[in-house]
Structure formats: C-alpha cells, structure tokens
Amino acid sequence: MSMKHQTPLLDELEKGTFPSFVKEIKRAAEHSDYAQDLLGLLELSYKEKVTHWKHGGIVGVRGYGAGVIGRYSDIPDQFPGVAHFHTVRVNQPSGFFYTTKALREICEVWDKYGSGLTNMHGSTGDIILLGTKTENLEPIFAELSSKGWDLGGSGSAVRTPSCCLGAARCEWANIDAMSITNEITQHYQDEMHRPAFPYKFKFKVAGCAVDCIASIARADMSIIGTWRGDIRIDQGEVKNYAQGGMDIQKEIVDMCPTECISWDGSEFKIDNEDCSRCMHCIAKMTKALRPGTEKGATILLGSKAPIVTGALMSWVIVPFMKMEPPYTELFELVDKIWEWWDEYGKNRERIGELIERLSFTTFLKEVGLKPQPAMVKEPRRDPFFFWSEEDIEK
Amino acid sequence: MEKEELKKIIYQLVEKSTGKKKLKQSDILKKVAADQGIDKSEVKAALRELMDAGELIFTYFGGSFVEIPPKE
C-alpha cells in the first residue's frame, strides 16, 4: 500500500540501530487509515513545531468515568483518519503476565475497531490502545468485557494499581506483590471506574526495597515489602563470596547507608538495630544473606511527578504492616486517608501536596497514626524536630 | 429514603448547577448526604444507577465532573 502522505522529517527517525516508532506506525498504515493520517499529522507537527491534538472532555463508555482519554485533531478536514483518536486504557494483569492467546484477543479487538497501534505499557501500567473513533468505544468495551478484560483508571480516580513481578519471579520478594495488587484492584473497582477524588491516586506495590518499579517516586501510595527482626547470615557463604573475589569491605560494608555492617575477614556482623532494610547487602550477596522471617510491608505516601507543582517522593507513614489477605488493615487506612483528602483537598491537588500544605503532623493526627522516627521526609531531616532560635545560637 | 426519589434529588442538583458550577462526585455525595441525613454510600449507589442509565455522565476538564449529557 502506498503512503498517503510524504514524511521526510519522520523518515529521519527511522535511521539508526534502535527500533523506531515511525517504522511501527508505517507498518500499521499498511492496513489502517488512522495510522496513515497519523503520519501526516505528525509530519505537519514536526514541520510547524506545534501540536495538532486537542484534549477531549466528554468521551467514554456508559457508566464509567474513566478508562478512555479523549483526543481530537484540530485539523480534521486535512486528516479525517485522526479526527478522533481516543486512547483506551485496559487494566493490565498484576506483574504484566499474559498468555499469547490473551495478547491476540486484545490485538484482534484493536485491529477491528482501532488504529492497531498499542503502547505496552503506559506509565501507569495499563495496556494502552492508541486511536479510535467515539462510535467505536462502546463496541470495544463490550468485546473486551466479554473476554474478561476491564478498563483501567483515568481522570480523578484510582489509577490501575501496578506492581513488580514479586514472588512470581524474584528471589527477593518479601510480600506477595501480585496478590496485594489484585486485591486492591478488586476492592476499589468503583473508585477506579467512577472518579470521586480531587485528583488521581496511584497504588504501586514493590516486593522489596530494591523497588524495581520505582514506587517510592511514582505512586501516591507505595507498598514496599520488608521484614522485622534480624537479617539471616550464612557465614560460610560470606567467605565464599570473599574467596570468589568480592571486596566485601568496599562493595558491602562501605556501601551500607547506616554503617551498621562490619567484616574482619572472618566474621560478617550486622547491627540490626541500625539497619534501614534497604536490601543493598542482601541483593549483592543473595546466597549469604536473607531477610528476617517476619515479613510485611512499609507503607509510604505522597509521591508524584512534576505536573502541577514540583516532584515529591513518598514518606513512610507505616513502617511495618502485616500484609495478609484480606488486607483489612490496609483498606481501613486507605479509606481514612481518602476521607481526609476528600475533605480538605483542592481540585487537582494530590495527597502529597495536601500533606505539604497542611503539614505532616496534621495528617497523622487526622488519620490516627502515631509519629515514629522512621517517618523521615528525606535523609537527615526529621519532620518532628524543630529547632528554636536559642538552639541555633548554641 | 426511596432510591428513585434520591435519584431525582441528585439529578435536580446537577441540573441546577449546570452552567454555574461543575460538580465533582464528592460534592454531590457530601451535599445530598448532609441535606437528606443519609449515608454517602446510599447517594453513591443512586448516582451509579443514574450513570449506568446514561442520565448523567462523567466529564473531564482538568478534573472529573458529573454532568447532564449534551443533547444531540
């Protein structure tokens, strides 16, 4: 099939060794009018250095307020194929596990009703289906639902919760991240599909403090697997690491953020009282070190990307919570947090921003949490410690 | 309170604010629950039925709102 539009600027992006999105759009354009006109519109945007997309307000499927992001071209007469180019968010399975059959199902629906272009996965985690017309939304939803899929979150709603692979493929997982994510998704279906909040709310679950999914920086609520008690040490395996060429002093002892490890060449010691459970030593010496046996999670709150105001990192709000089904303690805490946010949050104000505005002490009091030393805002800064002028003079 | 009556109250509230103020779901839940002396979950269930029937819709303009669908 010949190309409808000339794309000299986009063609430049096909050069080089890395896979190119232009190449993929061109492949889709062989059988899709959407993709043909998408190339034309994009080429024009590159030429004029302005976007030709408008954000759409009233678009979705009946009963839901989330899952579809409206997108329209501001020059539909020129590029009718992308006059409507809505995005459909599909709720991904925990840990992003799919059978090939499941992926084919999604692709067949999308070839039938959409542009054939997907984005696996969006920054929230959902399967992103790029580009369809308003009249196709209900049929897409009906077909996906009949095959057991559901839409994800968008707008001022709970966003599709996501997690790392957890215990399914990782030796460091301290909690069952996939089970927790699935339970949160099921429990908060209403909040995910019908936007009820001042702004978005993201859950991310990481099996351990290595935090491969960067939940600490990307989720309003991060649930990170940890343990209570002492790290288990196999001294024989530590010696094997040393004999195998690992510089334990340099790579482990000196890298410990709380300086709680010592190694004299024969015995490896950890002062567990001072350990911050960062997982560095365990991740470096998997055979020699293992977390304590009492597993649970640290709950953090408040991170966000810099959209309205600057970026925030999550704060610890519960240093240790047992994470066992049916996760009642977690849900009770979330409900209290939302109630406070709903009461005092301004429109488009994330929970972290509200805490910044009204103070962490107020938040703790309202939600019924006790201040604890682990709740540091950032390293070496304790939100409960206030210096008076007298102290500073001293 | 009868659900049909509650649905009518919610619809009227949205209708009354059309063109003046966009209402968020939480605005509706708070106001109707306080005015009628009922639990927010009751209001939420009634609102959901209005949404499922297409009598009210969610819109998004920098935030999510509940509105009456535009007439064709």
Contacts between the chains, C-beta under 8 A, distances in Angstrom:
chain1	res1	chain2	res2	distance
A	57	B	59	5.2
A	57	B	60	5.6
A	57	B	61	4.9
A	58	B	57	6.8
A	58	B	59	5.0
A	58	B	67	7.8
A	58	B	69	7.6
A	58	B	70	6.6
A	60	B	57	7.2
A	60	B	58	6.4
A	62	B	51	7.6
A	62	B	52	6.8
A	62	B	54	5.3
A	63	B	48	7.6
A	63	B	51	5.1
A	63	B	52	4.3
A	64	B	51	7.9
A	64	B	58	7.3
A	65	B	25	7.8
A	65	B	51	7.4
A	65	B	57	7.7
A	65	B	58	2.7
A	65	B	60	7.7
A	65	B	64	5.5
A	66	B	58	7.5
A	66	B	64	7.6
A	70	B	60	7.4
A	154	B	60	7.7
A	155	B	58	7.2
A	155	B	60	4.8
A	155	B	63	7.6
A	155	B	64	4.0
A	156	B	24	7.2
A	156	B	63	5.4
A	156	B	64	4.0
A	157	B	64	6.7
A	190	B	44	7.5
A	190	B	48	7.6
A	194	B	25	6.5
A	194	B	48	6.9
A	194	B	51	6.8
A	194	B	58	6.9
A	195	B	24	7.9
A	195	B	25	6.5
A	195	B	58	6.1
A	195	B	60	7.8
A	195	B	64	3.3
A	196	B	24	7.7
A	196	B	25	4.4
A	196	B	26	5.6
A	196	B	29	7.5
A	197	B	26	7.1
A	198	B	24	7.6
A	198	B	26	7.6
A	198	B	63	7.6
A	199	B	63	7.1
A	342	B	26	5.2
A	347	B	24	7.2
A	347	B	62	7.7
A	347	B	63	4.8
A	348	B	62	6.3
A	348	B	63	5.7
